[in-house]
Amino acid sequence: MDCIFCKIIAGEIPSYKVYEDDNVFAFLDIAPVNVGHTLVIPKKHYENMEDISEEELCNLARVVKRIGKSIKEGLGVKGYNININNKEVAGQIVPHLHFHIIPREEGDGLKLWSQGKYNEGEAEKAVNKIKI
């Protein structure tokens, strides 16, 4: 497999490791939004959210929570964003499921997405198409 994250896990490419257990690996992003920007990935290769089992995803989320707390306490930041870009159209560059944990400070310049509003009847149509 030619996955850069799988190569990082295997030690073929160096990284700044933040955390590792039998199933999860976390390391600093090489192009950080802010200092401490960390990627948390499953060791088993999954391309996106739909591919991973719920049990493995829950385990991954537990690690994200622990690292988020460690980032907040260790770096002394006020908060952090957690982000997943799922599929290329959503900004996923590496096709290996990964969580971004981005440390945040007031005035750090990071902007979130713009927000809009629904036109008449759009919300009802959307909810009827996606409701579980």
N, C-alpha and C positions, 0 to 999 in steps of 0.2 A: 504494500500500500504506500502511496506517495503523499500521505497526510503529514503536514508539518507538526501538528500537535502530537500525533502518534510517535513521530521521531523525537520530539521533546521528551515524552514519557519514557521512551526507550533509552534516553541519554545520548542519542546520536547528535542532537543539537543542544547546546548549553542553554540554561535558563536560570532565572532567579527564583528558586523554589520557595514557596510560602508554606505549602502543606502537601502531605502525601499520606495516603493509607492504601489498603488493598484495592480500592475501587475508584478513588478520586485523586486528582492531581491539581494543584493550584500554583500559579507562577505569575510574576509581574509581566504585564503587557509591555512589549518592546516599543510600542508607540502610545504611551500613556496620555490620557486626557488630563489627569492630575497625578502627582506623585503618589505611588501606592496602588495605582490602577491594577487590579488583579483579575486574572482569568481563572475560572474554576471549571474543570472538565472531567467527564468520566474517563477512566482509563480504557474502557472498552469503546471502540469506535462506533458512534452513532452520528448520523449526519444532522439530525434535527430533533425537535421535541416529540414528533410523532413516532419516532423510532425507538425511544427508550421506554422501558417498562415503568409503571407507576412506582413500584418499589424502589427501583434504582434512582428515579427522579426525586423521590422523597429523601433518599439518602444524600443525594447531591445537594438538595435544598438545605438540609441540616448543616452541611459543611459550609455552604454559602453564608448561612446565618452566623456560624462560629467565626468565619473569616471577617465578615462585616463588623462584628463586635470587636475583633482584634484590631482591625484597621482603625475604627473609631477611637479605641482606647490607646493604641500604640502610636498613632500619628497625631492624636489630639484634635481630630476633625469633628465638626458638628454633626455630620451625617454622611450618607452615601447613597448613590443610585445603584440599583441592580437592573441589568438589562440583558436581554437575549435577542439577537437578530436571527430570526428563523426563516431561512431561505435567502437566496441572493437578492430577490426583489426587496427584502426587508433590510438589506445591508450586511448580510452574512458573507464574510470574505473567506473564512476558512470553513470548509464543510465538515466540521466536527463540532457537535453541540458544545456550547460554552456560555457560561454566565460571566458577564462583566460586573465587577464591583468597583465603582468609581467614587473615591473619596471626594467629599464636597465641603467647600467653605463659602461663606457669603462673599459675593462679588468675584467668584473665580472665573466668570465669563462663560461657563457652560450653559447653553440655552436648551430648553426642552422643545418638543415639537409644538407647532402652532395648533390651535384648537378652532374648530368651526362650530356649526350648528346644523341640526337637521331641518330640511325643508318639510313642509306639510306632508304627512303620511310616510315619510322615509323611515322614521324610527319603527313604526309598526311593521312595515315591510321587512326591515332588517331583522327585527327580533323574531318574526315568524320563520325566517330562513335559517337562523342559527340556534334557536331555542332547543335545548336538550330535554 
